[in-house]
Amino acid sequence: MNKHTEAFLSKREEEEVVEAIRQAERTTSGEIRVHLEPSTGEHDIFDRAMEVFHALKMDNTKDANGVLIYVAVEDHNFVIYGDKGINDVVADDFWESTKDLIVKHFKKGDFKTGLVEGILKAGEQLQKHFPWDENNTNELSDQISKA
């Protein structure tokens, strides 16, 4: 594990991010994950986020409604990657406005708040388009994944 990736969020902050994921997913069948790694390496960040999305099996959700917040810590860059189901129904500017919200906090060094607010905003859209029902199961882990 890379020291920059480990230092990005404290243990307590990680727990708060995971709790935000749980809170966001309580009212939707959608799935939200956060992945941290040092760098995209030679990859374009969007291509790398897509690779991680597939590696985490986020493309296997029943309604194609997974959302990945991929952060390349040392690159000071991130991508919000939504599966086809969610991309087809959200407003055209939704991901850009969510990214702007996260950037506002990241620029101040408040990574936890940026992630939490981005997660909750994505959760609102997931709830609107993919409301929870009694047949829903949590298809993916809520834990932050790291490389």
Secondary structure as GFF3:
##gff-version 3
##sequence-region A 1 147
A	DSSP	alpha_helix	3	8	.	.	.	ID=ss1
A	DSSP	alpha_helix	11	25	.	.	.	ID=ss2
A	DSSP	beta_strand	31	37	.	.	.	ID=ss3
A	DSSP	alpha_helix	45	55	.	.	.	ID=ss4
A	DSSP	three_ten_helix	58	60	.	.	.	ID=ss5
A	DSSP	beta_strand	66	72	.	.	.	ID=ss6
A	DSSP	beta_strand	77	82	.	.	.	ID=ss7
A	DSSP	alpha_helix	84	87	.	.	.	ID=ss8
A	DSSP	alpha_helix	94	106	.	.	.	ID=ss9
A	DSSP	alpha_helix	111	129	.	.	.	ID=ss10
A	DSSP	beta_strand	145	146	.	.	.	ID=ss11
###
